[in-house]
Amino acid sequence: MSDTKRGIVKELKCSDAGFDCDAVIQGESTEDVMAQAGPHAKEAHQVDVTPEMQEQMSPLIRDV
Ligand SMILES: [Zn+2]
């Protein structure tokens, strides 16, 4: 029995994290969103997401 239906349940608006950016990062969990936010911040904003930033960003992740 494996019901592995993917569900987008969390999202982070990049603009809420302080960037002038329209990107909305969606994922199946807070961890999933964070995992995508790192590469996005690096590619789009030349910013390395530090553990401190992750802490600040996690309250911004909302239920979809
Ligand atoms: Zn962005």
N, CA, C, O and the ligand as a Tripos MOL2 file, in Angstrom:
@<TRIPOS>MOLECULE
protein
  257   255    65     0     0
PROTEIN
NO_CHARGES

@<TRIPOS>ATOM
      1 N           0.8470   -1.1930    0.0000 N.3       1 MET1
      2 CA          0.0000    0.0000    0.0000 C.3       1 MET1
      3 C           0.8810    1.2420    0.0000 C.2       1 MET1
      4 O           1.5540    1.5270    0.9900 O.2       1 MET1
      5 N           0.8800    1.9550   -1.0660 N.am      2 SER2
      6 CA          1.6480    3.1810   -1.0790 C.3       2 SER2
      7 C           0.8900    4.2620   -1.8300 C.2       2 SER2
      8 O           0.8910    4.3330   -3.0590 O.2       2 SER2
      9 N           0.2690    5.0650   -1.0650 N.am      3 ASP3
     10 CA         -0.4130    6.2220   -1.6480 C.3       3 ASP3
     11 C           0.5020    7.4340   -1.4950 C.2       3 ASP3
     12 O           0.5010    8.1180   -0.4720 O.2       3 ASP3
     13 N           1.2700    7.6700   -2.5320 N.am      4 THR4
     14 CA          2.2420    8.7540   -2.4600 C.3       4 THR4
     15 C           1.7730    9.9520   -3.2610 C.2       4 THR4
     16 O           2.5260   10.5280   -4.0460 O.2       4 THR4
     17 N           0.5500   10.3110   -3.0580 N.am      5 LYS5
     18 CA          0.0010   11.4810   -3.7400 C.3       5 LYS5
     19 C           0.7360   12.7320   -3.2780 C.2       5 LYS5
     20 O           0.8080   13.0240   -2.0840 O.2       5 LYS5
     21 N           1.2600   13.4390   -4.2120 N.am      6 ARG6
     22 CA          1.9910   14.6610   -3.8500 C.3       6 ARG6
     23 C           1.0080   15.7840   -3.5740 C.2       6 ARG6
     24 O           0.0260   15.9710   -4.2930 O.2       6 ARG6
     25 N           1.2870   16.5030   -2.5490 N.am      7 GLY7
     26 CA          0.4120   17.6130   -2.2150 C.3       7 GLY7
     27 C           1.2020   18.8470   -1.8690 C.2       7 GLY7
     28 O           2.0920   18.8150   -1.0190 O.2       7 GLY7
     29 N           0.8700   19.9400   -2.5350 N.am      8 ILE8
     30 CA          1.4970   21.2160   -2.1950 C.3       8 ILE8
     31 C           0.7010   21.8070   -1.0430 C.2       8 ILE8
     32 O          -0.4550   22.1930   -1.2100 O.2       8 ILE8
     33 N           1.3100   21.8730    0.0980 N.am      9 VAL9
     34 CA          0.5820   22.3440    1.2710 C.3       9 VAL9
     35 C           1.2180   23.5780    1.9220 C.2       9 VAL9
     36 O           0.6290   24.2100    2.7990 O.2       9 VAL9
     37 N           2.4150   23.8970    1.4790 N.am     10 LYS10
     38 CA          3.1170   25.0440    2.0760 C.3      10 LYS10
     39 C           3.6400   25.9480    0.9730 C.2      10 LYS10
     40 O           4.0050   25.4820   -0.1060 O.2      10 LYS10
     41 N           3.6750   27.2410    1.2510 N.am     11 GLU11
     42 CA          4.2810   28.1510    0.2860 C.3      11 GLU11
     43 C           4.9500   29.3190    0.9920 C.2      11 GLU11
     44 O           4.5760   29.7260    2.0920 O.2      11 GLU11
     45 N           5.9550   29.8350    0.3040 N.am     12 LEU12
     46 CA          6.6890   30.9930    0.8050 C.3      12 LEU12
     47 C           6.7780   32.0020   -0.3290 C.2      12 LEU12
     48 O           7.2870   31.7000   -1.4080 O.2      12 LEU12
     49 N           6.2840   33.1850   -0.0740 N.am     13 LYS13
     50 CA          6.4210   34.2430   -1.0700 C.3      13 LYS13
     51 C           7.7880   34.8860   -0.8680 C.2      13 LYS13
     52 O           8.1210   35.3540    0.2210 O.2      13 LYS13
     53 N           8.5580   34.8980   -1.9300 N.am     14 CYS14
     54 CA          9.9000   35.4480   -1.8440 C.3      14 CYS14
     55 C           9.8560   36.9070   -1.3870 C.2      14 CYS14
     56 O          10.7390   37.3600   -0.6590 O.2      14 CYS14
     57 N           8.8410   37.6280   -1.8120 N.am     15 SER15
     58 CA          8.7370   39.0360   -1.4230 C.3      15 SER15
     59 C           8.5710   39.1820    0.0910 C.2      15 SER15
     60 O           9.0200   40.1670    0.6750 O.2      15 SER15
     61 N           7.9280   38.2040    0.7190 N.am     16 ASP16
     62 CA          7.7660   38.2510    2.1750 C.3      16 ASP16
     63 C           9.1030   38.0810    2.8920 C.2      16 ASP16
     64 O           9.2620   38.5000    4.0390 O.2      16 ASP16
     65 N          10.0500   37.4700    2.2130 N.am     17 ALA17
     66 CA         11.3750   37.2760    2.8000 C.3      17 ALA17
     67 C          12.2560   38.5070    2.5940 C.2      17 ALA17
     68 O          13.4260   38.5180    2.9770 O.2      17 ALA17
     69 N          11.6780   39.5430    1.9850 N.am     18 GLY18
     70 CA         12.4010   40.7990    1.8620 C.3      18 GLY18
     71 C          13.0200   41.0390    0.4970 C.2      18 GLY18
     72 O          13.7370   42.0200    0.2980 O.2      18 GLY18
     73 N          12.7400   40.1310   -0.4600 N.am     19 PHE19
     74 CA         13.2950   40.3010   -1.7920 C.3      19 PHE19
     75 C          12.2670   40.9600   -2.7050 C.2      19 PHE19
     76 O          11.0620   40.7570   -2.5540 O.2      19 PHE19
     77 N          12.7550   41.7420   -3.6440 N.am     20 ASP20
     78 CA         11.8850   42.3330   -4.6500 C.3      20 ASP20
     79 C          11.7170   41.2940   -5.7580 C.2      20 ASP20
     80 O          12.4000   41.3280   -6.7820 O.2      20 ASP20
     81 N          10.7890   40.3740   -5.5190 N.am     21 CYS21
     82 CA         10.7250   39.1620   -6.3260 C.3      21 CYS21
     83 C           9.2980   38.6170   -6.2840 C.2      21 CYS21
     84 O           8.6490   38.6280   -5.2380 O.2      21 CYS21
     85 N           8.8220   38.1450   -7.4260 N.am     22 ASP22
     86 CA          7.4500   37.6260   -7.5070 C.3      22 ASP22
     87 C           7.3750   36.1240   -7.2680 C.2      22 ASP22
     88 O           6.2870   35.5480   -7.2920 O.2      22 ASP22
     89 N           8.5120   35.4880   -7.0410 N.am     23 ALA23
     90 CA          8.5240   34.0320   -6.9410 C.3      23 ALA23
     91 C           7.7370   33.5500   -5.7220 C.2      23 ALA23
     92 O           7.8120   34.1330   -4.6410 O.2      23 ALA23
     93 N           6.9910   32.4850   -5.9250 N.am     24 VAL24
     94 CA          6.3230   31.8130   -4.8220 C.3      24 VAL24
     95 C           6.8600   30.3840   -4.7950 C.2      24 VAL24
     96 O           6.7050   29.6310   -5.7560 O.2      24 VAL24
     97 N           7.4860   30.0290   -3.6920 N.am     25 ILE25
     98 CA          8.0970   28.7130   -3.5720 C.3      25 ILE25
     99 C           7.1110   27.8020   -2.8650 C.2      25 ILE25
    100 O           6.6880   28.0770   -1.7420 O.2      25 ILE25
    101 N           6.7490   26.7160   -3.5330 N.am     26 GLN26
    102 CA          5.7530   25.8200   -2.9680 C.3      26 GLN26
    103 C           6.3570   24.4610   -2.6950 C.2      26 GLN26
    104 O           7.2710   24.0190   -3.3920 O.2      26 GLN26
    105 N           5.8310   23.7990   -1.6630 N.am     27 GLY27
    106 CA          6.3550   22.4870   -1.3450 C.3      27 GLY27
    107 C           5.3830   21.6760   -0.5270 C.2      27 GLY27
    108 O           4.2970   22.1310   -0.1670 O.2      27 GLY27
    109 N           5.8080   20.4550   -0.2420 N.am     28 GLU28
    110 CA          4.9670   19.5120    0.4850 C.3      28 GLU28
    111 C           5.0930   19.6780    1.9930 C.2      28 GLU28
    112 O           4.2860   19.1550    2.7610 O.2      28 GLU28
    113 N           6.1210   20.4140    2.4000 N.am     29 SER29
    114 CA          6.3640   20.6010    3.8260 C.3      29 SER29
    115 C           7.2590   21.8290    3.9910 C.2      29 SER29
    116 O           7.8120   22.3450    3.0190 O.2      29 SER29
    117 N           7.3900   22.2800    5.2160 N.am     30 THR30
    118 CA          8.2860   23.4030    5.4840 C.3      30 THR30
    119 C           9.6860   23.0790    5.0120 C.2      30 THR30
    120 O          10.3570   23.9200    4.4140 O.2      30 THR30
    121 N          10.1320   21.8520    5.2810 N.am     31 GLU31
    122 CA         11.4780   21.4460    4.8910 C.3      31 GLU31
    123 C          11.6270   21.4720    3.3730 C.2      31 GLU31
    124 O          12.6640   21.8700    2.8420 O.2      31 GLU31
    125 N          10.5720   21.0410    2.6890 N.am     32 ASP32
    126 CA         10.5920   21.0060    1.2310 C.3      32 ASP32
    127 C          10.7030   22.4250    0.6680 C.2      32 ASP32
    128 O          11.4670   22.6730   -0.2650 O.2      32 ASP32
    129 N           9.9380   23.3460    1.2410 N.am     33 VAL33
    130 CA         10.0050   24.7360    0.8030 C.3      33 VAL33
    131 C          11.3950   25.3000    1.0610 C.2      33 VAL33
    132 O          11.9710   25.9630    0.1990 O.2      33 VAL33
    133 N          11.9270   25.0390    2.2350 N.am     34 MET34
    134 CA         13.2630   25.5240    2.5840 C.3      34 MET34
    135 C          14.3220   24.9720    1.6360 C.2      34 MET34
    136 O          15.2550   25.6750    1.2500 O.2      34 MET34
    137 N          14.1630   23.7160    1.2720 N.am     35 ALA35
    138 CA         15.1350   23.0750    0.3960 C.3      35 ALA35
    139 C          15.1630   23.7540   -0.9710 C.2      35 ALA35
    140 O          16.1940   23.7900   -1.6410 O.2      35 ALA35
    141 N          14.0030   24.2930   -1.3720 N.am     36 GLN36
    142 CA         13.9440   24.9830   -2.6620 C.3      36 GLN36
    143 C          14.3110   26.4540   -2.5400 C.2      36 GLN36
    144 O          14.7960   27.0710   -3.4880 O.2      36 GLN36
    145 N          14.0700   27.0040   -1.3550 N.am     37 ALA37
    146 CA         14.3500   28.4300   -1.1570 C.3      37 ALA37
    147 C          15.8460   28.7110   -1.2540 C.2      37 ALA37
    148 O          16.2530   29.7580   -1.7570 O.2      37 ALA37
    149 N          16.6570   27.7840   -0.7760 N.am     38 GLY38
    150 CA         18.1050   27.9720   -0.8110 C.3      38 GLY38
    151 C          18.6230   28.1960   -2.2200 C.2      38 GLY38
    152 O          19.2230   29.2330   -2.5060 O.2      38 GLY38
    153 N          18.3940   27.2220   -3.1110 N.am     39 PRO39
    154 CA         18.8570   27.3890   -4.4900 C.3      39 PRO39
    155 C          18.2410   28.5990   -5.1910 C.2      39 PRO39
    156 O          18.9030   29.2620   -5.9890 O.2      39 PRO39
    157 N          16.9750   28.8840   -4.8910 N.am     40 HIS40
    158 CA         16.3280   30.0470   -5.5130 C.3      40 HIS40
    159 C          17.0370   31.3340   -5.0930 C.2      40 HIS40
    160 O          17.3590   32.1730   -5.9340 O.2      40 HIS40
    161 N          17.2780   31.4830   -3.7930 N.am     41 ALA41
    162 CA         17.9180   32.6930   -3.2880 C.3      41 ALA41
    163 C          19.3090   32.8530   -3.8970 C.2      41 ALA41
    164 O          19.7430   33.9600   -4.2180 O.2      41 ALA41
    165 N          19.9930   31.7240   -4.0470 N.am     42 LYS42
    166 CA         21.3420   31.7390   -4.6110 C.3      42 LYS42
    167 C          21.3200   32.1380   -6.0900 C.2      42 LYS42
    168 O          22.0850   32.9990   -6.5240 O.2      42 LYS42
    169 N          20.4350   31.4990   -6.8510 N.am     43 GLU43
    170 CA         20.3890   31.7450   -8.2940 C.3      43 GLU43
    171 C          19.7940   33.1050   -8.6200 C.2      43 GLU43
    172 O          20.3150   33.8350   -9.4630 O.2      43 GLU43
    173 N          18.7030   33.4390   -7.9490 N.am     44 ALA44
    174 CA         17.9700   34.6440   -8.3100 C.3      44 ALA44
    175 C          18.5040   35.8770   -7.6120 C.2      44 ALA44
    176 O          18.4070   36.9850   -8.1400 O.2      44 ALA44
    177 N          19.0670   35.6950   -6.4290 N.am     45 HIS45
    178 CA         19.4340   36.8600   -5.6250 C.3      45 HIS45
    179 C          20.8870   36.8490   -5.1730 C.2      45 HIS45
    180 O          21.3140   37.7450   -4.4450 O.2      45 HIS45
    181 N          21.6550   35.8420   -5.5960 N.am     46 GLN46
    182 CA         23.0620   35.7330   -5.1850 C.3      46 GLN46
    183 C          23.2030   35.8120   -3.6640 C.2      46 GLN46
    184 O          24.1130   36.4540   -3.1400 O.2      46 GLN46
    185 N          22.2860   35.1490   -2.9760 N.am     47 VAL47
    186 CA         22.2820   35.1620   -1.5170 C.3      47 VAL47
    187 C          22.3910   33.7260   -1.0150 C.2      47 VAL47
    188 O          21.6810   32.8320   -1.4770 O.2      47 VAL47
    189 N          23.2880   33.5290   -0.0680 N.am     48 ASP48
    190 CA         23.3600   32.2380    0.6000 C.3      48 ASP48
    191 C          22.4150   32.2490    1.7950 C.2      48 ASP48
    192 O          22.4810   33.1310    2.6510 O.2      48 ASP48
    193 N          21.5410   31.2580    1.8340 N.am     49 VAL49
    194 CA         20.6040   31.1780    2.9480 C.3      49 VAL49
    195 C          21.2980   30.5220    4.1390 C.2      49 VAL49
    196 O          21.6280   29.3360    4.1170 O.2      49 VAL49
    197 N          21.5040   31.3170    5.1610 N.am     50 THR50
    198 CA         22.1600   30.8190    6.3700 C.3      50 THR50
    199 C          21.1270   30.2070    7.3020 C.2      50 THR50
    200 O          19.9300   30.4390    7.1360 O.2      50 THR50
    201 N          21.5700   29.4370    8.2700 N.am     51 PRO51
    202 CA         20.6250   28.9060    9.2620 C.3      51 PRO51
    203 C          19.8290   30.0140    9.9450 C.2      51 PRO51
    204 O          18.6570   29.8290   10.2710 O.2      51 PRO51
    205 N          20.4660   31.1640   10.1630 N.am     52 GLU52
    206 CA         19.7570   32.2940   10.7670 C.3      52 GLU52
    207 C          18.6330   32.7790    9.8520 C.2      52 GLU52
    208 O          17.5290   33.0740   10.3100 O.2      52 GLU52
    209 N          18.9260   32.8550    8.5610 N.am     53 MET53
    210 CA         17.8950   33.2750    7.6150 C.3      53 MET53
    211 C          16.7540   32.2720    7.5630 C.2      53 MET53
    212 O          15.5830   32.6390    7.4630 O.2      53 MET53
    213 N          17.1220   30.9950    7.6330 N.am     54 GLN54
    214 CA         16.0720   29.9770    7.6120 C.3      54 GLN54
    215 C          15.1340   30.1560    8.7970 C.2      54 GLN54
    216 O          13.9200   29.9880    8.6790 O.2      54 GLN54
    217 N          15.7150   30.4980    9.9360 N.am     55 GLU55
    218 CA         14.8770   30.7060   11.1170 C.3      55 GLU55
    219 C          13.9350   31.8760   10.9220 C.2      55 GLU55
    220 O          12.7770   31.8340   11.3350 O.2      55 GLU55
    221 N          14.4480   32.9250   10.2840 N.am     56 GLN56
    222 CA         13.6100   34.0950   10.0480 C.3      56 GLN56
    223 C          12.5450   33.8070    8.9970 C.2      56 GLN56
    224 O          11.4490   34.3670    9.0390 O.2      56 GLN56
    225 N          12.8770   32.9330    8.0570 N.am     57 MET57
    226 CA         11.9490   32.6650    6.9560 C.3      57 MET57
    227 C          10.8660   31.6600    7.3330 C.2      57 MET57
    228 O           9.7640   31.7010    6.7870 O.2      57 MET57
    229 N          11.1720   30.7640    8.2570 N.am     58 SER58
    230 CA         10.2100   29.6840    8.5180 C.3      58 SER58
    231 C           8.8310   30.1930    8.9740 C.2      58 SER58
    232 O           7.8250   29.5890    8.6020 O.2      58 SER58
    233 N           8.7410   31.2810    9.7660 N.am     59 PRO59
    234 CA          7.3940   31.7630   10.1070 C.3      59 PRO59
    235 C           6.6400   32.3510    8.9060 C.2      59 PRO59
    236 O           5.4250   32.5440    8.9580 O.2      59 PRO59
    237 N           7.3810   32.6320    7.8250 N.am     60 LEU60
    238 CA          6.7500   33.2270    6.6450 C.3      60 LEU60
    239 C           6.1250   32.1590    5.7470 C.2      60 LEU60
    240 O           5.3540   32.4700    4.8390 O.2      60 LEU60
    241 N           6.4620   30.9200    6.0100 N.am     61 ILE61
    242 CA          5.9110   29.8250    5.2120 C.3      61 ILE61
    243 C           4.4850   29.5600    5.6670 C.2      61 ILE61
    244 O           4.2220   29.3170    6.8450 O.2      61 ILE61
    245 N           3.5760   29.6110    4.7080 N.am     62 ARG62
    246 CA          2.1660   29.5190    5.0510 C.3      62 ARG62
    247 C           1.5170   28.2680    4.4700 C.2      62 ARG62
    248 O           1.9850   27.6830    3.4930 O.2      62 ARG62
    249 N           0.4380   27.8920    5.1050 N.am     63 ASP63
    250 CA         -0.3690   26.8090    4.5500 C.3      63 ASP63
    251 C          -1.0560   27.3430    3.2960 C.2      63 ASP63
    252 O          -1.5480   28.4710    3.2810 O.2      63 ASP63
    253 N          -1.0850   26.5460    2.2740 N.am     64 VAL64
    254 CA         -1.7310   26.9300    1.0120 C.3      64 VAL64
    255 C          -3.2390   26.7150    1.1580 C.2      64 VAL64
    256 O          -3.9930   26.9710    0.2190 O.2      64 VAL64
    257 ZN         13.1280   35.3740   -5.2510 Zn       65 ZN65
@<TRIPOS>BOND
     1     1     2 1
     2     2     3 1
     3     3     4 2
     4     3     5 am
     5     5     6 1
     6     6     7 1
     7     7     8 2
     8     7     9 am
     9     9    10 1
    10    10    11 1
    11    11    12 2
    12    11    13 am
    13    13    14 1
    14    14    15 1
    15    15    16 2
    16    15    17 am
    17    17    18 1
    18    18    19 1
    19    19    20 2
    20    19    21 am
    21    21    22 1
    22    22    23 1
    23    23    24 2
    24    23    25 am
    25    25    26 1
    26    26    27 1
    27    27    28 2
    28    27    29 am
    29    29    30 1
    30    30    31 1
    31    31    32 2
    32    31    33 am
    33    33    34 1
    34    34    35 1
    35    35    36 2
    36    35    37 am
    37    37    38 1
    38    38    39 1
    39    39    40 2
    40    39    41 am
    41    41    42 1
    42    42    43 1
    43    43    44 2
    44    43    45 am
    45    45    46 1
    46    46    47 1
    47    47    48 2
    48    47    49 am
    49    49    50 1
    50    50    51 1
    51    51    52 2
    52    51    53 am
    53    53    54 1
    54    54    55 1
    55    55    56 2
    56    55    57 am
    57    57    58 1
    58    58    59 1
    59    59    60 2
    60    59    61 am
    61    61    62 1
    62    62    63 1
    63    63    64 2
    64    63    65 am
    65    65    66 1
    66    66    67 1
    67    67    68 2
    68    67    69 am
    69    69    70 1
    70    70    71 1
    71    71    72 2
    72    71    73 am
    73    73    74 1
    74    74    75 1
    75    75    76 2
    76    75    77 am
    77    77    78 1
    78    78    79 1
    79    79    80 2
    80    79    81 am
    81    81    82 1
    82    82    83 1
    83    83    84 2
    84    83    85 am
    85    85    86 1
    86    86    87 1
    87    87    88 2
    88    87    89 am
    89    89    90 1
    90    90    91 1
    91    91    92 2
    92    91    93 am
    93    93    94 1
    94    94    95 1
    95    95    96 2
    96    95    97 am
    97    97    98 1
    98    98    99 1
    99    99   100 2
   100    99   101 am
   101   101   102 1
   102   102   103 1
   103   103   104 2
   104   103   105 am
   105   105   106 1
   106   106   107 1
   107   107   108 2
   108   107   109 am
   109   109   110 1
   110   110   111 1
   111   111   112 2
   112   111   113 am
   113   113   114 1
   114   114   115 1
   115   115   116 2
   116   115   117 am
   117   117   118 1
   118   118   119 1
   119   119   120 2
   120   119   121 am
   121   121   122 1
   122   122   123 1
   123   123   124 2
   124   123   125 am
   125   125   126 1
   126   126   127 1
   127   127   128 2
   128   127   129 am
   129   129   130 1
   130   130   131 1
   131   131   132 2
   132   131   133 am
   133   133   134 1
   134   134   135 1
   135   135   136 2
   136   135   137 am
   137   137   138 1
   138   138   139 1
   139   139   140 2
   140   139   141 am
   141   141   142 1
   142   142   143 1
   143   143   144 2
   144   143   145 am
   145   145   146 1
   146   146   147 1
   147   147   148 2
   148   147   149 am
   149   149   150 1
   150   150   151 1
   151   151   152 2
   152   151   153 am
   153   153   154 1
   154   154   155 1
   155   155   156 2
   156   155   157 am
   157   157   158 1
   158   158   159 1
   159   159   160 2
   160   159   161 am
   161   161   162 1
   162   162   163 1
   163   163   164 2
   164   163   165 am
   165   165   166 1
   166   166   167 1
   167   167   168 2
   168   167   169 am
   169   169   170 1
   170   170   171 1
   171   171   172 2
   172   171   173 am
   173   173   174 1
   174   174   175 1
   175   175   176 2
   176   175   177 am
   177   177   178 1
   178   178   179 1
   179   179   180 2
   180   179   181 am
   181   181   182 1
   182   182   183 1
   183   183   184 2
   184   183   185 am
   185   185   186 1
   186   186   187 1
   187   187   188 2
   188   187   189 am
   189   189   190 1
   190   190   191 1
   191   191   192 2
   192   191   193 am
   193   193   194 1
   194   194   195 1
   195   195   196 2
   196   195   197 am
   197   197   198 1
   198   198   199 1
   199   199   200 2
   200   199   201 am
   201   201   202 1
   202   202   203 1
   203   203   204 2
   204   203   205 am
   205   205   206 1
   206   206   207 1
   207   207   208 2
   208   207   209 am
   209   209   210 1
   210   210   211 1
   211   211   212 2
   212   211   213 am
   213   213   214 1
   214   214   215 1
   215   215   216 2
   216   215   217 am
   217   217   218 1
   218   218   219 1
   219   219   220 2
   220   219   221 am
   221   221   222 1
   222   222   223 1
   223   223   224 2
   224   223   225 am
   225   225   226 1
   226   226   227 1
   227   227   228 2
   228   227   229 am
   229   229   230 1
   230   230   231 1
   231   231   232 2
   232   231   233 am
   233   233   234 1
   234   234   235 1
   235   235   236 2
   236   235   237 am
   237   237   238 1
   238   238   239 1
   239   239   240 2
   240   239   241 am
   241   241   242 1
   242   242   243 1
   243   243   244 2
   244   243   245 am
   245   245   246 1
   246   246   247 1
   247   247   248 2
   248   247   249 am
   249   249   250 1
   250   250   251 1
   251   251   252 2
   252   251   253 am
   253   253   254 1
   254   254   255 1
   255   255   256 2
@<TRIPOS>SUBSTRUCTURE
     1 MET1         2 RESIDUE 1 A MET
     2 SER2         6 RESIDUE 1 A SER
     3 ASP3        10 RESIDUE 1 A ASP
     4 THR4        14 RESIDUE 1 A THR
     5 LYS5        18 RESIDUE 1 A LYS
     6 ARG6        22 RESIDUE 1 A ARG
     7 GLY7        26 RESIDUE 1 A GLY
     8 ILE8        30 RESIDUE 1 A ILE
     9 VAL9        34 RESIDUE 1 A VAL
    10 LYS10       38 RESIDUE 1 A LYS
    11 GLU11       42 RESIDUE 1 A GLU
    12 LEU12       46 RESIDUE 1 A LEU
    13 LYS13       50 RESIDUE 1 A LYS
    14 CYS14       54 RESIDUE 1 A CYS
    15 SER15       58 RESIDUE 1 A SER
    16 ASP16       62 RESIDUE 1 A ASP
    17 ALA17       66 RESIDUE 1 A ALA
    18 GLY18       70 RESIDUE 1 A GLY
    19 PHE19       74 RESIDUE 1 A PHE
    20 ASP20       78 RESIDUE 1 A ASP
    21 CYS21       82 RESIDUE 1 A CYS
    22 ASP22       86 RESIDUE 1 A ASP
    23 ALA23       90 RESIDUE 1 A ALA
    24 VAL24       94 RESIDUE 1 A VAL
    25 ILE25       98 RESIDUE 1 A ILE
    26 GLN26      102 RESIDUE 1 A GLN
    27 GLY27      106 RESIDUE 1 A GLY
    28 GLU28      110 RESIDUE 1 A GLU
    29 SER29      114 RESIDUE 1 A SER
    30 THR30      118 RESIDUE 1 A THR
    31 GLU31      122 RESIDUE 1 A GLU
    32 ASP32      126 RESIDUE 1 A ASP
    33 VAL33      130 RESIDUE 1 A VAL
    34 MET34      134 RESIDUE 1 A MET
    35 ALA35      138 RESIDUE 1 A ALA
    36 GLN36      142 RESIDUE 1 A GLN
    37 ALA37      146 RESIDUE 1 A ALA
    38 GLY38      150 RESIDUE 1 A GLY
    39 PRO39      154 RESIDUE 1 A PRO
    40 HIS40      158 RESIDUE 1 A HIS
    41 ALA41      162 RESIDUE 1 A ALA
    42 LYS42      166 RESIDUE 1 A LYS
    43 GLU43      170 RESIDUE 1 A GLU
    44 ALA44      174 RESIDUE 1 A ALA
    45 HIS45      178 RESIDUE 1 A HIS
    46 GLN46      182 RESIDUE 1 A GLN
    47 VAL47      186 RESIDUE 1 A VAL
    48 ASP48      190 RESIDUE 1 A ASP
    49 VAL49      194 RESIDUE 1 A VAL
    50 THR50      198 RESIDUE 1 A THR
    51 PRO51      202 RESIDUE 1 A PRO
    52 GLU52      206 RESIDUE 1 A GLU
    53 MET53      210 RESIDUE 1 A MET
    54 GLN54      214 RESIDUE 1 A GLN
    55 GLU55      218 RESIDUE 1 A GLU
    56 GLN56      222 RESIDUE 1 A GLN
    57 MET57      226 RESIDUE 1 A MET
    58 SER58      230 RESIDUE 1 A SER
    59 PRO59      234 RESIDUE 1 A PRO
    60 LEU60      238 RESIDUE 1 A LEU
    61 ILE61      242 RESIDUE 1 A ILE
    62 ARG62      246 RESIDUE 1 A ARG
    63 ASP63      250 RESIDUE 1 A ASP
    64 VAL64      254 RESIDUE 1 A VAL
    65 ZN65       257 GROUP 0 **** ****
